[in-house]
């Protein structure tokens, strides 16, 4: 059996224990890197099995090891490895997203869930820079921020707010 077959057997073995409604799962590895796996669809199931993260939605599968990083992402599923999160995280406050790219570079947004039930994460580009954030409640995205456009929407008792803007310099010509 090839590598993909072994991963599928692992995913199927874990599948019975998967919580319904999770579309993304993040955890911090021993080196402080944040690893996120997602079905990429807002639906499907995700679970942690020891040091392994797995997300499945039909043909979409993402598997990561907290020790070595992404193992596979197929069918449109997503696996991302990012530097340690700099944003403050707590159920009461949500997640601070300090944009490191895009038109809103330097802005700090707060995405929240007033009920403390959402999974809120920062999003990263391919270079590990923060480029947004998302809060999920089950299969639904309840708040999101994009560092190109700002807050994109909020529902289900979630929110997105500007916490601070970058300092602007003003110069005068002689």
C-alpha atoms as an extended CHARMM CRD file, in Angstrom:
* protein
*
       174  EXT
         1         1  UNK       CA              0.0000000000        0.0000000000        0.0000000000  PROA      1               0.0000000000
         2         2  UNK       CA              1.3800000000        3.4030000000       -1.0170000000  PROA      2               0.0000000000
         3         3  UNK       CA              1.7010000000        6.5040000000        1.1370000000  PROA      3               0.0000000000
         4         4  UNK       CA             -1.6950000000        7.8950000000        0.0820000000  PROA      4               0.0000000000
         5         5  UNK       CA             -3.3550000000        4.5740000000        0.8890000000  PROA      5               0.0000000000
         6         6  UNK       CA             -1.8360000000        4.5900000000        4.3760000000  PROA      6               0.0000000000
         7         7  UNK       CA             -3.0090000000        8.1790000000        4.9500000000  PROA      7               0.0000000000
         8         8  UNK       CA             -6.5120000000        7.2660000000        3.8010000000  PROA      8               0.0000000000
         9         9  UNK       CA             -6.5800000000        4.2690000000        6.1890000000  PROA      9               0.0000000000
        10        10  UNK       CA             -5.4120000000        6.5880000000        9.0160000000  PROA      10              0.0000000000
        11        11  UNK       CA             -8.0910000000        9.1280000000        8.1100000000  PROA      11              0.0000000000
        12        12  UNK       CA            -10.7810000000        6.4450000000        8.0010000000  PROA      12              0.0000000000
        13        13  UNK       CA             -9.6260000000        5.0230000000       11.3530000000  PROA      13              0.0000000000
        14        14  UNK       CA             -9.8320000000        8.4550000000       12.9570000000  PROA      14              0.0000000000
        15        15  UNK       CA            -13.0640000000        9.2690000000       11.1140000000  PROA      15              0.0000000000
        16        16  UNK       CA            -15.3300000000        7.5970000000       13.6820000000  PROA      16              0.0000000000
        17        17  UNK       CA            -14.0250000000        9.9070000000       16.4070000000  PROA      17              0.0000000000
        18        18  UNK       CA            -14.2750000000       13.1370000000       14.4280000000  PROA      18              0.0000000000
        19        19  UNK       CA            -16.4430000000       15.9120000000       15.8600000000  PROA      19              0.0000000000
        20        20  UNK       CA            -19.1440000000       17.0260000000       13.4410000000  PROA      20              0.0000000000
        21        21  UNK       CA            -18.8400000000       20.4540000000       11.9000000000  PROA      21              0.0000000000
        22        22  UNK       CA            -15.1550000000       21.2430000000       12.2370000000  PROA      22              0.0000000000
        23        23  UNK       CA            -13.6960000000       22.5260000000        8.9580000000  PROA      23              0.0000000000
        24        24  UNK       CA            -10.2830000000       23.6390000000       10.2520000000  PROA      24              0.0000000000
        25        25  UNK       CA             -7.9540000000       22.6630000000       13.0470000000  PROA      25              0.0000000000
        26        26  UNK       CA             -4.8620000000       24.4580000000       14.3630000000  PROA      26              0.0000000000
        27        27  UNK       CA             -2.2530000000       23.4740000000       16.9120000000  PROA      27              0.0000000000
        28        28  UNK       CA              1.1890000000       24.6070000000       17.9490000000  PROA      28              0.0000000000
        29        29  UNK       CA              4.0870000000       22.2470000000       17.3410000000  PROA      29              0.0000000000
        30        30  UNK       CA              7.0360000000       21.7560000000       19.7060000000  PROA      30              0.0000000000
        31        31  UNK       CA              9.0910000000       24.3500000000       17.8070000000  PROA      31              0.0000000000
        32        32  UNK       CA              6.4430000000       27.0650000000       18.2960000000  PROA      32              0.0000000000
        33        33  UNK       CA              5.1790000000       26.8260000000       14.7090000000  PROA      33              0.0000000000
        34        34  UNK       CA              1.4280000000       27.0730000000       14.2060000000  PROA      34              0.0000000000
        35        35  UNK       CA              0.1150000000       24.2780000000       11.9760000000  PROA      35              0.0000000000
        36        36  UNK       CA             -3.3730000000       24.5120000000       10.4620000000  PROA      36              0.0000000000
        37        37  UNK       CA             -5.1820000000       21.8900000000        8.3940000000  PROA      37              0.0000000000
        38        38  UNK       CA             -8.4870000000       22.5970000000        6.6590000000  PROA      38              0.0000000000
        39        39  UNK       CA            -10.8260000000       20.9580000000        4.1950000000  PROA      39              0.0000000000
        40        40  UNK       CA            -10.8690000000       24.2730000000        2.3450000000  PROA      40              0.0000000000
        41        41  UNK       CA            -14.6560000000       24.1690000000        2.0660000000  PROA      41              0.0000000000
        42        42  UNK       CA            -16.1520000000       25.2270000000        5.3920000000  PROA      42              0.0000000000
        43        43  UNK       CA            -17.5010000000       21.6860000000        5.8000000000  PROA      43              0.0000000000
        44        44  UNK       CA            -16.0390000000       18.3000000000        6.6310000000  PROA      44              0.0000000000
        45        45  UNK       CA            -14.4650000000       16.9380000000        9.7760000000  PROA      45              0.0000000000
        46        46  UNK       CA            -11.1620000000       17.5050000000       11.5520000000  PROA      46              0.0000000000
        47        47  UNK       CA             -9.4800000000       15.7820000000       14.4910000000  PROA      47              0.0000000000
        48        48  UNK       CA             -6.2260000000       15.5830000000       16.3910000000  PROA      48              0.0000000000
        49        49  UNK       CA             -4.7490000000       12.1340000000       16.9840000000  PROA      49              0.0000000000
        50        50  UNK       CA             -1.7060000000       12.5370000000       19.2100000000  PROA      50              0.0000000000
        51        51  UNK       CA              0.8400000000       14.5580000000       17.2270000000  PROA      51              0.0000000000
        52        52  UNK       CA             -1.1550000000       14.2890000000       13.9780000000  PROA      52              0.0000000000
        53        53  UNK       CA             -3.8470000000       16.6690000000       12.6340000000  PROA      53              0.0000000000
        54        54  UNK       CA             -6.3340000000       15.3590000000       10.0380000000  PROA      54              0.0000000000
        55        55  UNK       CA             -9.1500000000       17.0610000000        8.0680000000  PROA      55              0.0000000000
        56        56  UNK       CA            -11.4450000000       15.1750000000        5.6670000000  PROA      56              0.0000000000
        57        57  UNK       CA            -14.2920000000       16.1820000000        3.3660000000  PROA      57              0.0000000000
        58        58  UNK       CA            -14.9440000000       13.6210000000        0.6340000000  PROA      58              0.0000000000
        59        59  UNK       CA            -11.8420000000       13.5290000000       -1.5990000000  PROA      59              0.0000000000
        60        60  UNK       CA            -10.3180000000       16.4710000000        0.2600000000  PROA      60              0.0000000000
        61        61  UNK       CA             -7.7800000000       15.3960000000        2.8810000000  PROA      61              0.0000000000
        62        62  UNK       CA             -5.1070000000       17.3170000000        4.7900000000  PROA      62              0.0000000000
        63        63  UNK       CA             -2.7090000000       15.6350000000        7.2180000000  PROA      63              0.0000000000
        64        64  UNK       CA              0.0230000000       17.2470000000        9.3050000000  PROA      64              0.0000000000
        65        65  UNK       CA              2.4320000000       16.1330000000       11.9890000000  PROA      65              0.0000000000
        66        66  UNK       CA              3.1050000000       18.5970000000       14.8030000000  PROA      66              0.0000000000
        67        67  UNK       CA              6.6980000000       17.3630000000       14.7940000000  PROA      67              0.0000000000
        68        68  UNK       CA              7.5480000000       17.6720000000       11.0750000000  PROA      68              0.0000000000
        69        69  UNK       CA              4.8090000000       19.8200000000        9.4960000000  PROA      69              0.0000000000
        70        70  UNK       CA              2.5170000000       19.1690000000        6.5220000000  PROA      70              0.0000000000
        71        71  UNK       CA              2.3910000000       15.6020000000        5.2170000000  PROA      71              0.0000000000
        72        72  UNK       CA             -0.2850000000       15.9230000000        2.5350000000  PROA      72              0.0000000000
        73        73  UNK       CA             -3.0420000000       18.2070000000        1.2600000000  PROA      73              0.0000000000
        74        74  UNK       CA             -5.0900000000       16.7620000000       -1.6000000000  PROA      74              0.0000000000
        75        75  UNK       CA             -8.2400000000       17.6110000000       -3.5120000000  PROA      75              0.0000000000
        76        76  UNK       CA             -8.2270000000       21.2780000000       -2.5070000000  PROA      76              0.0000000000
        77        77  UNK       CA             -7.6230000000       20.7190000000        1.2210000000  PROA      77              0.0000000000
        78        78  UNK       CA             -5.1480000000       23.0850000000        2.9060000000  PROA      78              0.0000000000
        79        79  UNK       CA             -2.1840000000       22.6030000000        5.2150000000  PROA      79              0.0000000000
        80        80  UNK       CA             -0.2730000000       25.6540000000        6.4580000000  PROA      80              0.0000000000
        81        81  UNK       CA              2.7450000000       26.0390000000        8.7170000000  PROA      81              0.0000000000
        82        82  UNK       CA              3.2690000000       29.4790000000       10.1970000000  PROA      82              0.0000000000
        83        83  UNK       CA              5.5530000000       31.1120000000       12.7330000000  PROA      83              0.0000000000
        84        84  UNK       CA              4.3130000000       31.3400000000       16.3210000000  PROA      84              0.0000000000
        85        85  UNK       CA              1.1690000000       33.4510000000       16.6460000000  PROA      85              0.0000000000
        86        86  UNK       CA              1.7560000000       36.9550000000       17.7880000000  PROA      86              0.0000000000
        87        87  UNK       CA             -1.9180000000       37.6930000000       18.2720000000  PROA      87              0.0000000000
        88        88  UNK       CA             -3.4480000000       37.4090000000       21.7040000000  PROA      88              0.0000000000
        89        89  UNK       CA             -5.9510000000       34.5590000000       21.9330000000  PROA      89              0.0000000000
        90        90  UNK       CA             -8.6610000000       34.0170000000       24.5260000000  PROA      90              0.0000000000
        91        91  UNK       CA            -12.3320000000       33.0250000000       24.2540000000  PROA      91              0.0000000000
        92        92  UNK       CA            -13.4710000000       36.2820000000       25.8760000000  PROA      92              0.0000000000
        93        93  UNK       CA            -11.4830000000       38.6010000000       23.6120000000  PROA      93              0.0000000000
        94        94  UNK       CA            -11.1050000000       36.6660000000       20.3600000000  PROA      94              0.0000000000
        95        95  UNK       CA             -7.9900000000       36.9650000000       18.2360000000  PROA      95              0.0000000000
        96        96  UNK       CA             -5.9680000000       40.0610000000       17.4280000000  PROA      96              0.0000000000
        97        97  UNK       CA             -4.9590000000       40.1330000000       13.7770000000  PROA      97              0.0000000000
        98        98  UNK       CA             -2.0930000000       42.5090000000       12.9880000000  PROA      98              0.0000000000
        99        99  UNK       CA             -1.9280000000       42.7840000000        9.2060000000  PROA      99              0.0000000000
       100       100  UNK       CA              1.5680000000       42.2750000000        7.8340000000  PROA      100             0.0000000000
       101       101  UNK       CA              0.5560000000       42.4830000000        4.1540000000  PROA      101             0.0000000000
       102       102  UNK       CA             -2.0020000000       44.1390000000        1.8760000000  PROA      102             0.0000000000
       103       103  UNK       CA             -3.6650000000       47.5320000000        1.7910000000  PROA      103             0.0000000000
       104       104  UNK       CA             -4.3890000000       47.3080000000        5.5430000000  PROA      104             0.0000000000
       105       105  UNK       CA             -0.7690000000       46.5730000000        6.5310000000  PROA      105             0.0000000000
       106       106  UNK       CA             -0.1770000000       47.8510000000       10.0800000000  PROA      106             0.0000000000
       107       107  UNK       CA             -3.8660000000       47.7570000000       11.0520000000  PROA      107             0.0000000000
       108       108  UNK       CA             -4.8150000000       45.6230000000       14.0510000000  PROA      108             0.0000000000
       109       109  UNK       CA             -8.2500000000       43.9790000000       13.9500000000  PROA      109             0.0000000000
       110       110  UNK       CA            -10.0650000000       42.0530000000       16.6490000000  PROA      110             0.0000000000
       111       111  UNK       CA            -12.2730000000       39.1450000000       15.5760000000  PROA      111             0.0000000000
       112       112  UNK       CA            -14.4650000000       37.8830000000       18.3930000000  PROA      112             0.0000000000
       113       113  UNK       CA            -17.1740000000       35.4670000000       19.4330000000  PROA      113             0.0000000000
       114       114  UNK       CA            -19.2850000000       36.8280000000       22.2780000000  PROA      114             0.0000000000
       115       115  UNK       CA            -20.2830000000       33.2680000000       23.2520000000  PROA      115             0.0000000000
       116       116  UNK       CA            -16.7090000000       31.9060000000       23.3750000000  PROA      116             0.0000000000
       117       117  UNK       CA            -17.6470000000       28.9300000000       21.1730000000  PROA      117             0.0000000000
       118       118  UNK       CA            -15.8990000000       29.8020000000       17.9090000000  PROA      118             0.0000000000
       119       119  UNK       CA            -12.4990000000       28.6770000000       16.6800000000  PROA      119             0.0000000000
       120       120  UNK       CA            -10.7040000000       31.9030000000       15.7250000000  PROA      120             0.0000000000
       121       121  UNK       CA             -7.3960000000       31.7720000000       13.8670000000  PROA      121             0.0000000000
       122       122  UNK       CA             -5.0080000000       34.0670000000       12.0630000000  PROA      122             0.0000000000
       123       123  UNK       CA             -4.4240000000       33.3680000000        8.3560000000  PROA      123             0.0000000000
       124       124  UNK       CA             -0.9470000000       33.4480000000        6.8460000000  PROA      124             0.0000000000
       125       125  UNK       CA              0.4230000000       33.8320000000        3.3240000000  PROA      125             0.0000000000
       126       126  UNK       CA              3.0390000000       31.5200000000        1.8370000000  PROA      126             0.0000000000
       127       127  UNK       CA              5.8210000000       33.4890000000        3.5490000000  PROA      127             0.0000000000
       128       128  UNK       CA              4.3630000000       33.1650000000        7.0530000000  PROA      128             0.0000000000
       129       129  UNK       CA              3.0540000000       36.7600000000        7.1860000000  PROA      129             0.0000000000
       130       130  UNK       CA             -0.3640000000       37.4670000000        8.7220000000  PROA      130             0.0000000000
       131       131  UNK       CA             -2.8330000000       38.2760000000        5.9130000000  PROA      131             0.0000000000
       132       132  UNK       CA             -6.1680000000       37.9330000000        7.7250000000  PROA      132             0.0000000000
       133       133  UNK       CA             -8.1770000000       35.9630000000       10.2510000000  PROA      133             0.0000000000
       134       134  UNK       CA            -11.3160000000       33.8480000000       10.5190000000  PROA      134             0.0000000000
       135       135  UNK       CA            -13.6940000000       32.6190000000       13.2260000000  PROA      135             0.0000000000
       136       136  UNK       CA            -15.5870000000       29.3650000000       12.6430000000  PROA      136             0.0000000000
       137       137  UNK       CA            -18.6370000000       28.0430000000       14.4800000000  PROA      137             0.0000000000
       138       138  UNK       CA            -19.1190000000       24.4810000000       13.3610000000  PROA      138             0.0000000000
       139       139  UNK       CA            -19.4550000000       24.5620000000        9.5770000000  PROA      139             0.0000000000
       140       140  UNK       CA            -20.0930000000       28.3110000000        9.3960000000  PROA      140             0.0000000000
       141       141  UNK       CA            -17.6560000000       31.1950000000        9.1360000000  PROA      141             0.0000000000
       142       142  UNK       CA            -18.9470000000       33.7290000000       11.6460000000  PROA      142             0.0000000000
       143       143  UNK       CA            -16.3240000000       36.4940000000       11.2870000000  PROA      143             0.0000000000
       144       144  UNK       CA            -13.4790000000       37.2410000000        8.9270000000  PROA      144             0.0000000000
       145       145  UNK       CA            -10.9300000000       39.9260000000        8.1800000000  PROA      145             0.0000000000
       146       146  UNK       CA             -8.8330000000       40.2700000000        5.0260000000  PROA      146             0.0000000000
       147       147  UNK       CA             -5.7290000000       42.4510000000        5.0670000000  PROA      147             0.0000000000
       148       148  UNK       CA             -6.5270000000       43.7610000000        1.5900000000  PROA      148             0.0000000000
       149       149  UNK       CA            -10.0780000000       44.9250000000        2.3910000000  PROA      149             0.0000000000
       150       150  UNK       CA            -10.5660000000       44.8560000000        6.1960000000  PROA      150             0.0000000000
       151       151  UNK       CA            -13.5630000000       43.2930000000        7.9470000000  PROA      151             0.0000000000
       152       152  UNK       CA            -15.5080000000       41.1270000000        5.5090000000  PROA      152             0.0000000000
       153       153  UNK       CA            -18.4650000000       40.1710000000        7.6480000000  PROA      153             0.0000000000
       154       154  UNK       CA            -19.7330000000       38.9470000000       10.9810000000  PROA      154             0.0000000000
       155       155  UNK       CA            -22.7500000000       36.9180000000       12.0860000000  PROA      155             0.0000000000
       156       156  UNK       CA            -23.8290000000       34.3520000000       14.7080000000  PROA      156             0.0000000000
       157       157  UNK       CA            -22.7610000000       36.6390000000       17.6150000000  PROA      157             0.0000000000
       158       158  UNK       CA            -19.2600000000       37.0970000000       16.2020000000  PROA      158             0.0000000000
       159       159  UNK       CA            -17.6690000000       40.4400000000       15.4110000000  PROA      159             0.0000000000
       160       160  UNK       CA            -14.8510000000       42.1540000000       13.5730000000  PROA      160             0.0000000000
       161       161  UNK       CA            -13.5300000000       45.5300000000       14.7230000000  PROA      161             0.0000000000
       162       162  UNK       CA            -10.5540000000       47.7800000000       14.0530000000  PROA      162             0.0000000000
       163       163  UNK       CA             -8.4780000000       47.8540000000       17.2250000000  PROA      163             0.0000000000
       164       164  UNK       CA             -5.8850000000       50.3290000000       15.9160000000  PROA      164             0.0000000000
       165       165  UNK       CA             -4.6670000000       51.9810000000       12.7410000000  PROA      165             0.0000000000
       166       166  UNK       CA             -1.0370000000       52.4630000000       11.7180000000  PROA      166             0.0000000000
       167       167  UNK       CA              0.6010000000       55.7620000000       12.5160000000  PROA      167             0.0000000000
       168       168  UNK       CA              0.6780000000       58.0820000000        9.5620000000  PROA      168             0.0000000000
       169       169  UNK       CA              3.5210000000       60.4660000000        9.0010000000  PROA      169             0.0000000000
       170       170  UNK       CA              2.9150000000       63.9480000000        7.7270000000  PROA      170             0.0000000000
       171       171  UNK       CA              5.6890000000       65.9350000000        6.1800000000  PROA      171             0.0000000000
       172       172  UNK       CA              5.8090000000       69.4990000000        4.9600000000  PROA      172             0.0000000000
       173       173  UNK       CA              7.5900000000       70.7240000000        1.8760000000  PROA      173             0.0000000000
       174       174  UNK       CA              9.9010000000       73.7020000000        2.0650000000  PROA      174             0.0000000000
